[in-house]
Amino acid sequence: MSSPTGLLAGVAQVWRRLRSQRAALTAAIVLAALVVIALAAPLLTAIEGQDPTTYHDTLVNSASGGVPIGSFGGVSADHWLGVEPGTGRDVFARLVYGAQISLLVAVGSTVVQVLIGVAVGLAAGLGNRFLDHLLSSTTDVMLALPTLVFSIALMAVVPSGFPRPVLLMLVIGLLGWGGTARVVRAQTLTLRELDYVAAARLGGSSRWRIARRELLPSIAAPVITYAALLLPSNVVSEAGLSFLGVGVKPPTSSWGQMLSTATTWFRADPTYVLLPALMLFATTLAFTVVGDAVRTALDPRAASRVRVGTKGAA
């Protein structure tokens, strides 16, 4: 096991590698800004003087089917990004509150996936042959499941009174832990043959103690890397389920829900389509870039292999 001093030195080294990647720093700044926007949504909408649920019927043209009055979707001093077609709800307020849902569901479902995946992977790697076979087969089944179909089915049968953001976190998390479990099992099978793990076993340590004190610190790096790459996938999953109408329900705002509504307005009000699409794209891209940077920082040999391969090809 690493000492606290060695752990701090390792963290500092990883941080130096991350700082050297400009794209990762830019993406991290974007994510930090999104987190601040999501947390400050009530304050930002109060400054604007709007909220995400109030209808403004006078700001849409009922004669043309509900198209916002004015340029760029009804942009004005009172409505910074315009209003929603058909309802007149403030787009800025719905976007910033939608950031809360997207980030909350993405992070929450990732935590569920990691917790279940680490528990199953450790149990499979440290267990006997029967337990390993049982858990590995279960993991293979989870990876083979048509996740979208099962997600839609589960979201549809749960009573509407259950909080939808929490339900989204649970559904995405419970159906998506297979990859984490496979990574953890592979690492555990490798690490359990090393001398310090064998010494702990011969010293009478239980499997739980070995997993907690010897294995978890060693598998933290690949688990963190994999979790960072799961986040953008979970953002897209939440948006997709809300787009299909089985995710967050009105009047709660969600980027996927806004895109679903915007499909009927993309000709009359293209701004309403572009804004949630750009937010979703920026969030997904930022998470992907940061996740790749974390992977490279925790495994610098990967970057070295890429550089060597590039030089060889040149």
N, C-alpha and C positions, 0 to 999 in steps of 0.2 A: 504494500500500500504506500502511496505517495505521502510524504510529509506535507504539512501546511505550507512550509516555505517553498517546497518544490511545486506545489499546486499553484501558488501565487506566481511563481516564475513562469510556469506554463501558460497561465492566463495572460500574463503580460506579453509573452512571446506571440500568442495568438492575436492579441489586440494590435501588436505592431504589424503583423502580416495583414490584418484587415485594413489598417490605416493606409497601407501602401497601395491599396486598390481603389482608385478613384471612382470607378463605377459602383463599387460596393458602398462607399461613403455617400455618394449621391442617392443611391437607393435607400440607404439607412435614413438619410435626412427626409426623404419623401415619406417613408413609413412613420418616422417620428412626427412629421407634420400631420399625417392622417390620424395618428393616435391622439394628438392634441386637439384636432378638429372634432373627433368623436367625443372626447371627454368634455370639451367645451361647447358642445352643441347647444345646450340650453342658454349659455351666455351669448353665443354668436347669434342665435335666433332672437334673443331679447334685444340685442343691439340693433338688429334689422327691424325689430318690431313685428315679427311674424311668428307663426308656428306651423308645424307640418300637417295639421288636420283641418284647419279652418277653410271653408269654401268661400270663394269670392266670385259669385255669379256675375257680377257686373264687369269683371275683367275678361270675360270670354264672350265671343260673338255667337249667340244661340242660333242666329239665322244661318250661319255657316257650319253648324254642327258642334260648336264649342271651341273653335280655334281662338287662341289668346289674341286679345286686341293689342296692337302695337308691334314694333319690330323685335326680332330675335326672341319670340315667344313671350312678349309682354315685359321685357326688361325695363325697369324704372328705378327711381330712387327708393321706392318702398319694397320693390321685389327685385333683388340684385341679379338674379338669374332667370327672371320671368316667372310665369305661373304654369301650372299643369293644364293641358288641354282638357276641356270638358268639365273640370271641377273648379279651376282657378286656385288650387292650393299652391302655396309658395314652393318653388322648385329648390331654392337654396336650403330651406329648412328641411325638406324631404331628403336632400342629398346628405346633409351633415348628420341627420338622425339615421339615415341608411348606413352611414359609415359605422355607427355603433353596432348595428346588427351584423354587418359583414365581418368586422374584426372580432366581435364577441364570439360568433359562431365558429369562425376559423380557428381561433385560439382554443376555445373550449373543446371543439371536436378533436383537435390535435392532441390536447392533454389526455382525452379519453383514449385515443388510439395508442399513445405512447404508454400509458399506464397498463392497459390490457396487453399490448404487444410485449412489453418488457416482462410482465409476469408470466405470460405463456411461454415466451422464448427462454427465460431462465429455467422454468419448470421442465421444459422439454430437454434443454441441454444438460441439466443436472439430474434428471430423473432416470429411472431404469428404461430398458428397451421398450417395454410395453407402453409406458407413459409417453416416451418420446414419439413412438409411432402414432399413438392416439392423438396427441397434440399437433404433430406435424400434419397428419391427415386432416384434422380440423382446420388448420391454417390453410392448407391447400384448397379445401372447400370454400373457405371465406374469400380467398383470392380469385376463385373461379366464379363466384356468384355474380350475376348481373346487378351490380350495385344500384344503378339508377332505377331499375324496375322494382327491386325490393324497397328502396327508399320511398318511392312513390306509394307503394302498397302500405308500408308502415305509417307514413304520414297521413294517408287517407283514412285508416281505421282508428287512429287514436282520437278520442273525444276532442272536440273543438275547444273545450275549456282548458286543456293542458297548454301551458305557455309554449308558444311555437318556437321561439329561439332556443329554449332548453331542449325541446323535442328535436330540433335540427341538430344540435350538438350531439345528442345521444344517438340519433340514427346514423349520422355520418361517422361518428366515432366507433359505434358498435359494428358497423359494416366495413370499416377500413383499417383494422388493426393488423391484418395479416402480413403486410410487408414489414412492419416493425418487428413482429414476432419472428419472422424468418431471419432478419438481420441479427437480432439478439441471439437466437439459437445458434447461428453459425459462429458468432463471436464466442459464445459460451463453450461450444465444443472445442474451439481452439485453445481458449484460456485455461480450461480445466486440466489440460495436460501439462501446464507449466509447473515449474518447481515450487513456486511460492503457494500455489493452490494445493498441490499435492502435500506440501508441508503442513498446511492448515488442516487438511483432511486427516493426515496421520496424527496431528495434535489433538484430535477429538472434536474439532469444530463441526457443528451441524451444517446441513446444507443451506439453511436459512442464513446462518452466520457467514458462511463462505460467500454466498450470493451478495449479502449486504456489505461485507467488509472487503472482500477480495475482488469480486467480479464487477459490481456496479461502478466503482471508480474507473475501471478499465474499459467498460463498454459505453461510458458516458459520451465520448467523442463521436463514435458512429451514430449513436441514438440522437444526439443533438443535431448532427448533420442531416439525418433522415427526417427529423421533425421539422427542420427548417425548410426542407423540400416538400413536406406535406402541406404546409400552410397555404401556398398559392392554389394547390389542388382543392383544398377545402373551401377557399373563397369562391372558386368557380362552382363547386358543388352546391353551396348555399344559394348562389345566384341562379343556378340552373333550376333548382327545386322551386324557388320563389317565382321564377319565370314561368314554370309549368303550372303554377297556381296551387301547389301543395305545400309551399313553404310558409313564410310570414304572411299573415292575413291583414287586410286593411282594417283600421286606418294606420297600423304600424308601417313605417316606411322601410323599404329595402330596395337596393339597386336592381336586383333581379326582378322584383315586382314592378318597378318603374319601367324597365325594359319591356316587360310583358304588356303593360298598358301602352307603351310607345309604339308598338307594332302597328297600331291602327292610325297613328298620327305622323308617321315618318315623312310623308309628303307634305302635309299641311304645316307641320312644325318640326323640322329636322333637328332643331336645337334640343328639344326634349329627348330625342333619341341619343344624341351625341354626348350629353353631359353624364348620364349614368354609365354609358359605355366607356367613356374616357376614364372615369373614376375606377371602374372595374379593371380596365386595362392597366392603368398606372399601378394599382395596388398589386395585381397579379405579377406584373413585371418586376416591381420593386422586391416583392417577397422572393421571386425566383433568383434575382441577381444576388440578394443577400444570402440566400440559401446556398448558392453555388460558391460564394465567397467564403462562407463558413466552412464548407466542405474542403476548400483549398487550404484555408488557414489551419484546420485541424489535421489535414493530411497533405503537408507540403510536397510529399513525394509525387502526388498526382500532378501538381503543377510542373514539377521537374520532368516527369515523363512526357507531358505535353510539349514543353520547350525542347526536349531532346528530339522528340518525334518531328517537330516542326523544322528543326535544324537539319535533321536527316533528310527530310523531304526536299528541303531547299538545295 
